[in-house]
Amino acid sequence: ISQNKPINQKALCVHTLLEFANNSKELSCGYWVAKYKSTKFSTRLGEVEREYGVLTTRTFNAFTNRFGHKSTYQTYKVTASISKPREVYKKVNK
């Protein structure tokens, strides 16, 4: 397996953060579910951040669904220096 290709969910989580950091975009769990068919993004990110330190800021966004119910969802943006997520990626992608 290539060193650059994520080999587990934690590595995939950090890899996705790096992709979004390079484009200065925010990442939502909805993107993760749609692209990777997994609902564990926030769980894996929490595990990574507990072990290696904070990499992101979380923003709560309010919305009203089609039935008129108000709710929120989180978006994530890399706030650490880009070198920190790269180093974390190398450590978790083993």
C-alpha positions as CSV (number, residue, x, y, z in Angstrom):
1,I,0.0,0.0,0.0
2,S,1.3,3.4,-0.9
3,Q,2.5,5.6,1.9
4,N,0.3,8.5,0.6
5,K,-2.9,6.5,0.5
6,P,-4.9,6.3,3.8
7,I,-4.9,2.8,5.2
8,N,-7.4,3.3,8.1
9,Q,-10.2,5.6,9.2
10,K,-8.1,7.9,11.3
11,A,-5.7,8.4,8.4
12,L,-8.6,9.0,6.0
13,C,-10.0,11.6,8.4
14,V,-6.7,13.6,8.6
15,H,-6.2,13.1,4.8
16,T,-9.6,14.7,4.2
17,L,-8.8,17.6,6.5
18,L,-5.6,18.2,4.5
19,E,-7.6,18.2,1.2
20,F,-10.0,20.8,2.6
21,A,-7.1,22.9,4.3
22,N,-5.4,23.2,0.9
23,N,-8.6,24.7,-0.5
24,S,-9.4,26.8,2.6
25,K,-12.8,25.1,2.9
26,E,-14.8,23.8,5.8
27,L,-15.6,20.1,6.0
28,S,-19.0,18.7,7.1
29,C,-19.9,15.2,8.3
30,G,-22.4,15.2,5.4
31,Y,-19.5,15.3,2.9
32,W,-17.8,12.5,4.7
33,V,-20.9,10.3,4.7
34,A,-21.6,11.0,1.0
35,K,-18.0,10.4,-0.2
36,Y,-16.9,7.6,2.1
37,K,-20.1,5.9,3.3
38,S,-19.1,6.2,6.9
39,T,-20.7,8.2,9.7
40,K,-17.7,8.1,12.0
41,F,-15.8,11.3,11.0
42,S,-16.4,13.2,14.2
43,T,-15.5,10.1,16.3
44,R,-12.3,9.5,14.5
45,L,-11.3,13.2,14.6
46,G,-12.0,13.3,18.3
47,E,-9.7,10.2,18.8
48,V,-6.9,11.8,16.7
49,E,-7.2,15.2,18.5
50,R,-7.2,13.5,21.9
51,E,-3.9,11.8,21.0
52,Y,-2.1,14.5,19.0
53,G,-3.7,17.8,19.9
54,V,-6.3,20.0,18.4
55,L,-6.2,20.3,14.6
56,T,-9.6,22.0,13.8
57,T,-12.1,24.5,15.0
58,R,-15.7,23.5,15.0
59,T,-18.6,25.7,13.9
60,F,-22.2,25.0,14.6
61,N,-24.5,26.0,11.7
62,A,-28.2,26.3,12.1
63,F,-30.8,25.2,9.5
64,T,-34.4,24.4,9.2
65,N,-35.3,21.0,7.6
66,R,-38.1,20.4,5.1
67,F,-40.5,19.7,8.0
68,G,-39.9,23.1,9.6
69,H,-37.7,21.7,12.5
70,K,-34.7,23.6,13.5
71,S,-31.4,21.8,13.9
72,T,-27.6,22.3,13.7
73,Y,-24.7,20.6,12.1
74,Q,-21.0,21.0,12.6
75,T,-18.3,22.1,10.1
76,Y,-14.6,21.6,10.7
77,K,-11.8,23.8,9.5
78,V,-8.1,23.2,10.0
79,T,-6.6,25.8,12.3
80,A,-3.3,24.2,13.1
81,S,-0.3,25.0,11.0
82,I,-0.5,22.8,7.9
83,S,2.6,21.0,8.9
84,K,0.9,19.6,12.1
85,P,-1.8,17.7,10.3
86,R,0.8,16.4,7.8
87,E,2.9,15.0,10.7
88,V,-0.2,13.5,12.4
89,Y,-1.1,11.9,9.1
90,K,2.3,10.2,8.9
91,K,1.8,8.9,12.4
92,V,-1.7,7.5,12.0
93,N,-1.2,6.1,8.6
94,K,0.7,3.0,9.8
